[in-house]
Amino acid sequence: MSSTSGRQRSFFMTIRAVLFDFDMTLIDTSGALLANVNKIADHFGRPRCTRERLLEVIGYNSRDFWRVLLGDERPEYGEYYVEECAPYEAAMMTPAAGAVECVAELRALGVKVGCASNRIAPLRVIRVKHLEHLMDCVVGADAVARPKPAPDVLLRGAELLGCAPAEALYVGDTPIDVEAARRAGMRSVAVLASNSAETLNRAGAWRIVADLRGFVPLLKGEGLL
């Protein structure tokens, strides 16, 4: 599916680059994140989390993520995650529907592809999943001054891909992604992985697709490829 929300067709002739969010856009991380959050909650005596609640905060920066889900911002949460969860989480993650095929097709069409995420060191999981060869750049929140919704990771990604922000699209699944794209001067395409079409339209997404299997057809239909 796709949605234009009454917006006019793109004024772009073509695009040079596409940047993707990581969690729930390129990679389905919901199972791993839920297991990790509840492992941490159990260890520190905090209430456990549901998948529905988790999806509401996917994409938050790490400080806000822990504060919302566990009720405070103890540095011990992050330390425990790094030591006891991060080394094992990649095995519980899978590429999102259509992600590998979408990225491969974009590259075959001559479009530069990168990942720009609020996740710390997303390249680690991308390497474990043997997807590094499909990425022209990978930028995590640890590489910039401010996480999304600030535009820093997107602007750094565009810089590494050698294009102006207006020549790139950003693909994500949350209102935070849409806002970051707007602030970076990029159009945003949202996938229906963690938020409703209504929520993403209200946030200002330029277009919406059910999953990444619809992304390249969308761009072709818009005359961008």
ROZA-332260 format. One record per residue (C-alpha): x, y, z; residue number from 1. Coordinates in steps of 0.5 Angstrom, whole numbers, plus 500, padded with zeros to 3 digits. Each point is the difference from the previous one (the first is absolute). Layout:
% ROZA-332260
+-----+-----+-----+------+
:   x :   y :   z : resi :
+-----+-----+-----+------+
:   X :   Y :   Z :  NUM :
...
+-----+-----+-----+------+
//
This chain:
% ROZA-332260
+-----+-----+-----+------+
:   x :   y :   z : resi :
+-----+-----+-----+------+
: 500 : 500 : 500 :    1 :
: 502 : 507 : 499 :    2 :
: 497 : 507 : 503 :    3 :
: 501 : 507 : 497 :    4 :
: 496 : 503 : 505 :    5 :
: 497 : 505 : 495 :    6 :
: 508 : 502 : 499 :    7 :
: 502 : 502 : 493 :    8 :
: 505 : 496 : 496 :    9 :
: 507 : 501 : 501 :   10 :
: 504 : 505 : 497 :   11 :
: 506 : 496 : 499 :   12 :
: 502 : 497 : 494 :   13 :
: 504 : 495 : 503 :   14 :
: 503 : 498 : 506 :   15 :
: 508 : 499 : 502 :   16 :
: 499 : 496 : 507 :   17 :
: 496 : 497 : 505 :   18 :
: 501 : 500 : 507 :   19 :
: 497 : 495 : 504 :   20 :
: 498 : 499 : 508 :   21 :
: 502 : 494 : 503 :   22 :
: 495 : 497 : 505 :   23 :
: 494 : 498 : 497 :   24 :
: 502 : 503 : 493 :   25 :
: 506 : 496 : 498 :   26 :
: 500 : 495 : 506 :   27 :
: 494 : 497 : 504 :   28 :
: 503 : 501 : 507 :   29 :
: 493 : 499 : 503 :   30 :
: 502 : 493 : 503 :   31 :
: 507 : 502 : 502 :   32 :
: 498 : 507 : 503 :   33 :
: 494 : 497 : 504 :   34 :
: 504 : 494 : 503 :   35 :
: 506 : 505 : 502 :   36 :
: 495 : 505 : 503 :   37 :
: 497 : 494 : 504 :   38 :
: 507 : 497 : 502 :   39 :
: 502 : 507 : 503 :   40 :
: 493 : 501 : 503 :   41 :
: 501 : 494 : 504 :   42 :
: 507 : 501 : 502 :   43 :
: 498 : 507 : 503 :   44 :
: 493 : 498 : 503 :   45 :
: 497 : 505 : 495 :   46 :
: 493 : 498 : 496 :   47 :
: 500 : 496 : 494 :   48 :
: 498 : 503 : 493 :   49 :
: 495 : 498 : 495 :   50 :
: 502 : 499 : 493 :   51 :
: 495 : 506 : 498 :   52 :
: 503 : 504 : 505 :   53 :
: 507 : 499 : 498 :   54 :
: 498 : 502 : 493 :   55 :
: 497 : 507 : 502 :   56 :
: 507 : 502 : 502 :   57 :
: 505 : 496 : 495 :   58 :
: 504 : 506 : 497 :   59 :
: 501 : 504 : 506 :   60 :
: 507 : 501 : 502 :   61 :
: 502 : 496 : 505 :   62 :
: 499 : 504 : 506 :   63 :
: 493 : 501 : 499 :   64 :
: 499 : 493 : 498 :   65 :
: 502 : 498 : 507 :   66 :
: 496 : 505 : 503 :   67 :
: 494 : 499 : 497 :   68 :
: 500 : 492 : 500 :   69 :
: 503 : 499 : 507 :   70 :
: 498 : 507 : 504 :   71 :
: 507 : 503 : 501 :   72 :
: 507 : 501 : 496 :   73 :
: 505 : 496 : 504 :   74 :
: 507 : 499 : 497 :   75 :
: 500 : 493 : 502 :   76 :
: 494 : 498 : 495 :   77 :
: 505 : 502 : 494 :   78 :
: 506 : 497 : 504 :   79 :
: 496 : 493 : 501 :   80 :
: 497 : 501 : 493 :   81 :
: 507 : 500 : 497 :   82 :
: 503 : 495 : 504 :   83 :
: 494 : 495 : 500 :   84 :
: 496 : 501 : 495 :   85 :
: 503 : 503 : 494 :   86 :
: 505 : 494 : 498 :   87 :
: 494 : 496 : 499 :   88 :
: 495 : 504 : 497 :   89 :
: 502 : 499 : 493 :   90 :
: 497 : 493 : 500 :   91 :
: 493 : 502 : 501 :   92 :
: 500 : 506 : 495 :   93 :
: 498 : 498 : 492 :   94 :
: 500 : 505 : 494 :   95 :
: 493 : 503 : 500 :   96 :
: 495 : 498 : 494 :   97 :
: 503 : 502 : 493 :   98 :
: 506 : 503 : 503 :   99 :
: 506 : 497 : 497 :  100 :
: 497 : 499 : 493 :  101 :
: 498 : 508 : 501 :  102 :
: 507 : 502 : 501 :  103 :
: 503 : 495 : 495 :  104 :
: 495 : 503 : 495 :  105 :
: 502 : 507 : 502 :  106 :
: 507 : 499 : 499 :  107 :
: 499 : 497 : 493 :  108 :
: 497 : 506 : 498 :  109 :
: 506 : 504 : 502 :  110 :
: 497 : 503 : 506 :  111 :
: 504 : 501 : 506 :  112 :
: 498 : 497 : 507 :  113 :
: 501 : 501 : 507 :  114 :
: 497 : 499 : 507 :  115 :
: 499 : 506 : 505 :  116 :
: 498 : 497 : 507 :  117 :
: 499 : 502 : 507 :  118 :
: 503 : 494 : 502 :  119 :
: 507 : 500 : 502 :  120 :
: 505 : 496 : 496 :  121 :
: 495 : 497 : 495 :  122 :
: 505 : 498 : 495 :  123 :
: 502 : 494 : 505 :  124 :
: 493 : 497 : 499 :  125 :
: 500 : 501 : 492 :  126 :
: 507 : 497 : 500 :  127 :
: 497 : 494 : 504 :  128 :
: 495 : 499 : 495 :  129 :
: 504 : 500 : 494 :  130 :
: 497 : 507 : 498 :  131 :
: 506 : 504 : 500 :  132 :
: 502 : 499 : 492 :  133 :
: 493 : 504 : 499 :  134 :
: 501 : 506 : 504 :  135 :
: 504 : 506 : 497 :  136 :
: 500 : 503 : 507 :  137 :
: 498 : 498 : 507 :  138 :
: 499 : 506 : 505 :  139 :
: 498 : 499 : 507 :  140 :
: 498 : 505 : 506 :  141 :
: 507 : 499 : 503 :  142 :
: 503 : 503 : 493 :  143 :
: 496 : 507 : 501 :  144 :
: 499 : 505 : 505 :  145 :
: 492 : 499 : 501 :  146 :
: 495 : 494 : 498 :  147 :
: 494 : 501 : 496 :  148 :
: 496 : 504 : 500 :  149 :
: 506 : 504 : 499 :  150 :
: 502 : 499 : 493 :  151 :
: 507 : 499 : 501 :  152 :
: 500 : 492 : 499 :  153 :
: 497 : 502 : 493 :  154 :
: 504 : 506 : 498 :  155 :
: 506 : 496 : 502 :  156 :
: 498 : 494 : 495 :  157 :
: 498 : 504 : 495 :  158 :
: 507 : 503 : 500 :  159 :
: 503 : 493 : 500 :  160 :
: 496 : 498 : 494 :  161 :
: 502 : 507 : 496 :  162 :
: 494 : 503 : 499 :  163 :
: 496 : 506 : 502 :  164 :
: 494 : 498 : 505 :  165 :
: 495 : 502 : 495 :  166 :
: 503 : 495 : 496 :  167 :
: 498 : 495 : 505 :  168 :
: 494 : 496 : 503 :  169 :
: 500 : 498 : 507 :  170 :
: 496 : 493 : 502 :  171 :
: 498 : 499 : 507 :  172 :
: 494 : 497 : 504 :  173 :
: 498 : 506 : 505 :  174 :
: 498 : 507 : 501 :  175 :
: 507 : 501 : 502 :  176 :
: 503 : 498 : 494 :  177 :
: 495 : 504 : 496 :  178 :
: 502 : 506 : 504 :  179 :
: 508 : 499 : 499 :  180 :
: 499 : 500 : 493 :  181 :
: 496 : 506 : 500 :  182 :
: 506 : 504 : 504 :  183 :
: 505 : 497 : 495 :  184 :
: 496 : 502 : 494 :  185 :
: 499 : 493 : 497 :  186 :
: 493 : 497 : 498 :  187 :
: 498 : 494 : 505 :  188 :
: 497 : 494 : 498 :  189 :
: 497 : 496 : 506 :  190 :
: 499 : 493 : 500 :  191 :
: 494 : 497 : 505 :  192 :
: 504 : 496 : 505 :  193 :
: 499 : 503 : 506 :  194 :
: 495 : 506 : 499 :  195 :
: 493 : 501 : 496 :  196 :
: 500 : 503 : 494 :  197 :
: 495 : 505 : 503 :  198 :
: 506 : 502 : 505 :  199 :
: 505 : 500 : 495 :  200 :
: 496 : 505 : 495 :  201 :
: 499 : 504 : 506 :  202 :
: 507 : 501 : 501 :  203 :
: 501 : 502 : 493 :  204 :
: 503 : 494 : 496 :  205 :
: 500 : 501 : 493 :  206 :
: 498 : 493 : 498 :  207 :
: 499 : 494 : 504 :  208 :
: 501 : 493 : 498 :  209 :
: 497 : 493 : 503 :  210 :
: 508 : 498 : 500 :  211 :
: 506 : 500 : 496 :  212 :
: 497 : 496 : 495 :  213 :
: 496 : 506 : 497 :  214 :
: 506 : 505 : 501 :  215 :
: 503 : 499 : 493 :  216 :
: 493 : 500 : 496 :  217 :
: 498 : 506 : 504 :  218 :
: 507 : 504 : 497 :  219 :
: 499 : 497 : 493 :  220 :
: 492 : 502 : 500 :  221 :
: 503 : 507 : 503 :  222 :
: 505 : 501 : 494 :  223 :
: 506 : 500 : 505 :  224 :
: 503 : 494 : 497 :  225 :
+-----+-----+-----+------+
//
